[in-house]
Amino acid sequence: MNSDSRQTIDLKNQSMLESHFSAHFDTTLFPILAEIYFQKGDHKHARQVLKIGLKHHPNSPDAFYILSKIEIVDGNLKIAEKLLKAVIKIIPAHINALHLLFEIQLELERSKNSIKQTANHLLKLLPNDKRYKNWNQKSTHYVPKPQDKEKPLERSIVDSSKLPNVNEAKINVSPLIASITLARVFKKQGKYKHAMEILQMVKENNGSKKSILKEEKELKKLIKERDKK
């Protein structure tokens, strides 16, 4: 019998999840606990939970998706890119992973064909999405930088939509990796306050450019709409 079937667990109760995880390292619920830690800004414990859980469930897309988000915030975009590709290989219709992959590939200035492949994948799922349509139309003018040869991800790897919502904690992101793209990554995940923090860093480094102000205006609107609910 699976350890998760022996008791009823409140998936929003951190203490209960911690107790269950401590008693059952093989639980399939470990990504939920890791996500709670991540949303509270506790990357250390999130990584520890994921490391242990992946020993028992090495192909968990949930675990690798959450790990990719941690890598993004910690500035390890190339690692996050590999993790997201592995998630999509397991779950081709994983919208959130595809959104993140697109933004990261732009940030890393991947080849036009690589980014277009991700954009087309998204358009199959979201045929009316203007952002990806517009990028495809303008991609003829896109000139990427030379790329290092990518190393394959040794372990295969979430739909986090079913995970509990937790209040956003203040994030710790280096100003060196703060960018509009990273802000969009958080916006796609519904982490509007995190995205706003990133934009403030970008403004401090680059001033109030039109593109920054446009993103800021949209975020304020999204935060206002969410707060009304």
N, C-alpha and C positions, 0 to 999 in steps of 0.2 A: 504493500500500500504506500502511495506517495505521501510524504510527510505533510503536504499541504492539505490533504483530505481528512486529516485527523481532527482538525479544529477550525472554528470559524474565526477569521482574522479581519479586523477592521483595517482596511488598506490605507486609511488616512491617519491611523494611530502609529506614530513613530516608535513609541516605546514598545508597543505590542509587536511591531515588525522586527525591532531590534532583538527582542526576547526570542521570537520565533527563529530568526536567522542564527542567533547564537546557539540554539539547540539543534538546528537543522541546516547545516551549511549547504545541503543539497537541494534546498527549497527553490522552486521556480519563481518565487516572489522576490528574489534578491534585487532585480532591476528597479522595483518600486521603491525599496529602501534607498537604493543608490540615487534615484531621481529626487527623493526628498532631501537627501544630503546636498545634492547638486544645486537645487533651487534655493537652499539656504546658504549657498556659498561655501559649503564644507567639502571641498574637492578631495582632501586627504582621505576622509572616511568613505566618500563615494568611490574612490579608486580602490580602497581596501576591500569594500564589499564586492565590487565588480571582479577584482582579481580572484577572490575566493570563489565566487559564484561561477566564474568562467571555467574553473577547474572541473566543475561538475557538469556544466552546460556550455561547452566550448563553441557551440554554434548559435548562441542566443542573439538574435538581431536586436532585441531590446537593450541588452547589455552593451553591445558595441555602438549602438546609436547614442546612448547616454555618454559613453566614453568619448565619442567623437565631439560631443558638445563641450565636454571638459577640456579636450585638447584645443578646441577653438578658443575658448576663453583663456587658456594658458598660453596661447600663441603658437601652438604646434599645428599649423594648418595643413602641412603635408601629411602628417599622421592622420589627422581628421579626414582628409580627402580619401585616404585608403580605406579607412573604416566605413565611411559612407558608401563607397563603391561596393564594399562587401555586403552592407545592409541591403542595397538595391539589388544585388545579385540574388539574395535570398527572397526579398520582397520587392519585386519590380515596380509595384504600384505604391511604394512608400513615398507619399507626397512630401512629407517634412524632410526626409533624407535627400530627396531630389532638389528641393529648394536650397538646402544648405550646400549641397555639392555645387550647384550652379554659382552661388555667391562666392564660394571658396575658389573655384576655378577662375573666376574673374579676378579675385584678389591675387592669386598666384600667377595670373597671366598665362594660363594654359593655352594650348594651340586652339585655333579657331574651330577645327574639326571636333576636338574634345568637348568644347563648350557647346557647340551646335548640337552635338549628339545628346547632351543633357537637356538642352532647350527643347529639342524635338521630342524627347522622351516625356517631358513635362506637358508639351502641347497635345500629346496623345491622350493624356489624362485630363488636361485643362485646356481644351481647344480655343477658348475665348480669352485666355490670359494675355493681356496687352504687353506686359513686360517681356515675355519670351518671344512673342511675335515681332515686337520692335527690334529686339536684339538680332533675330534672324535676318531682318530686313537690312540692318546696319552692319552686319558681320563682314561684308565685303571690304570694309575699311578697317577691320580689326587687325592689328599687327602685334602679335605676342612676343615676349622676350624669349631668348634661347632657354631650353629646359634641360635640367639634369635628368638622367635616366632614372626612372622610378623603380624602386625595389618592390617586389610583390609582398603582399600581406601574408604572413605565415599562417595566421588563424582566420577562419571565416567568421562572419559575425552574425526597427522597433517602432512599433507604433506606440508613441507615448501619449496618445490622445486619451487613453483609458486610465492614465495615472492620475493620482489626486492632485488638485491644484494647491500650491503652497505659496504663501506670500513671498514676493521677490525680495531677496537679500541684496545688499550692496555688493557689487562685483569688484574684483581686483584685477583690472586689466592694465597692462603696460601701455602708456601713451604711444609707444613705438609701434604697436600693432593696431591702435585705434584708427578706424576708418569708417567711411560711410557704408562700405560693404559689410563690415562687421556689425554695424548698427542694423543693417537690413537683415542680417542673419538672426539677430535677436527679435526683430520685428516679426519675421516669419513665424517664430516660435511663440508669439504672443507675449514676449518679455519686453513690453513697451518701456518700462522704467529703465531696464538695463540698456536698451537701445538709446534712450535719452542721455544716459550717463556717457555712453560712447560718443555721441554727437557733441556733447559739451567738451570732451577731450579734443575732438577734431576741430572744434571752433577755436579752442585755445591755441592750437598749433597752426591753423590755417586761416583763421579769421572767419567772418560771417559771409561765406560764399553763397551764391544763389542756390546751389544744389544742397548745401547743408541746411539752409533756411527752409527749403521746400520739404526736406525730410522731417525737420523739426516740427513744422506746421502740421504735417500729416500725423506724426506721432501724438501731438497734443490732442488732435481730433479723436484719434483712436483711444487714448487714455480717457478722455471725457466721455466717450460713448460707453466704454467698459464700466466706468464708475457709476453710470446711470442705472446699470443692470442690478 
